Amino acid sequence: MDMMNRRSFTLAALAGAGLTAACGNGIGGNGAAEIDARVDQTLDYLYSNHPNARDLASKSSGILVMPLITEAGFGVGGGYGRGALLVNDVTVDYYSAAKGSFGFQIGASQHAHVLFFMTENALSEFRRSRGWAAGADLKYAVADDGETLAVGTTTSLAPVIAVVFGQAGLHFGATLEGTKYSRIIP
């Protein structure tokens, strides 16, 4: 991809992320208090619908809770949301999640996700980074047909485990891969 195409893609992705920000994800809201309230509601939902998630949380060094991520795309897309990092059930930082993408995709969706940092090293790397990007090595815990959260042996040994839930809308081609997390001041 040449420099002009990258610049065009970046601008289009940022525009897409800006458009999705207007879809009720809390921009211009009451800041920290609103994020904290949404984080609490999200964790209550997760733990009541997927009790095994409590086990993941108890074994983790910290968890990043993103209560509402809004994504939209038609060829070029973007997504945005805000959340909080909890260590020992206490909010220590606030983060935004943003992504831009292109390729086969169409539609709009909203979802919540939680990243469980299973090692101190993974949590430290996340907190030290100026912008941490979710990559292909991120392991996912998924709900089976009985709504039990399944964590396989390979997944349970991963330094970061993602749980995506509460999907609404239809967006083909959605993934956390390429999502960039940045510390914010709400």
N, C-alpha and C positions, 0 to 999 in steps of 0.2 A: 504494500500500500504506500503510495507516495505521500509526501508531506502535505500537499493540498487536500488529498482525500482524508488523511487523518484529522486534519484541522476541521474539515467539513463534518466528518463523523462526530468529532468531539462536540462541536457546536450543536449539531442536531440532537445528540444524546443529552446534552445539558438542557436544551429546550424541551425535550421530552420529559426529562426529570422535573423541570419547572412546571410543566403542565400537570403532571401527576400530583405535584405538591398541593394543588388546589382542591384535591379530592378528599378533604376531611382528615388529613393526617396530623393536624395540630399545629401547623405553622401559624405564627401570629397568635397563638393561644396564651395560656397563663403560665407558660414556661415549665419550670421544674415541678410545680404542684400537679399540673395536668399530666405530665409524663409519668410521675410517680403513681398517680391514680390509675392510669392506663396499665402500667406495669403490674400493679397489684391485681387488677381485674384479669389481666392476661394469665398471670401465674395461677390465680384461683381457677380459671377455666382449664388450663393445662393440667393441673393436679387433680381436678375433679373428673375430667374426661380421660386422663391417661395417668393413673396412679403410679405407674412405674417411673414416671418422670421425677417423682420425689426422690427415688433411689439415685438417679443420675445427679440430681442437685446436691444430695448429701455427700456424694463422692467427689464432686467438682471443687475446684479451687475458686471458681467464680462463674457467674452466668450473665450473659448479655441478653436482655429481653427487648425485643423489637415488637411492640404491640400492634402496629399497623404499618404495613408496607403497601404502598399503592404503586402498581405497575401498569403501563399502557404501551402499546406498540402496534405499528403497522409497517413492517419492514425495518424501521428504525424505532427504537423504544427507549424507555427510561423508567426508573423507579426511585422512590424516596420514602423515608420514614425516620422516626426518631425513637430512641429508647434509652435504657439505663443499664449500666454495669453494676451488678451486685456482688459483693464479697461478704460472706458470712451474713447474708440476708440484709445487708446495709448498702444503700446506693453510694458508690464511690465516684462515679463519673457518668456523664451523659454523652450519647453518641448519635450521630446521624448515619444512615445507610443510604448510599446512592449508587445507581448503576445506569450504564448506557449500553445499548446492544443494537446489533443489526443482524439481519438474516431472516430466516423463516419465522415469523411471529405475527400474530394478529390478535387484537382484543385488549381487554383490561381486566385487572383482578386486584384483589386485596388479600393479604394474608398476614399472619403473625409468625414470628419464629424466635427461637431461643437457641443461643449458642452456649453449650456447656464446655468450659475450659477444664479439662480433666487433669492437667498437670500445672504446677506452679510456673514451669518454664513457658508453657503456651500462654498462660495468663500474662506473665511478665512481658513476653514479646508483643502481645496485643497492646498492652498499656504503654509500652515504650514507643511503639510505631507512630509515625505522623499520619498514617493512613493505612490500615490493614485491609487487604483484599482477600475475600474468600476464594479459594482455589479448588482445583479438581481433587485435592487430597482431603477436603472436608468430608467427614463421614456423616451419614444421615441415619437417624433412628426413625422408623416409620411405624404407623399404626396398622395393625393387621385387621382382618375382617371383624374380629371381636372387639375392636377399638383398644386392644392392648398394645402398648408401646413396645416394639420389638427392638432389642439391641443385641446384635450378634457378637460373637467372640471377637471378630476383627474390628467391629465398630467400637466395642467396649475398650479396646486397647488404643484407640485413636486419641491424639492430644486435644482435638476439638470435635464435638458431636453437635450436629444441628437437628433441631426438631421443628418442622414446618407444619402449621395447622391453621384451622379457621379460614380456609380458602373460600372466597366468594368471588363470583364473576368467572369469566372464561378467558384465559390468556394462554394460547399455545406457545410452547417454547420457554416457559418461565423456569428459572433456576436461581440459586443463590450464588453460583459461580460468577465471579467478576464483580460482586457487590463490594463496594469500598466503605469501610467504617471509619469515621473521623470523630474525634472528640469535639464536643460543642459546649457552649455555655448557653443554656436555655433562657 
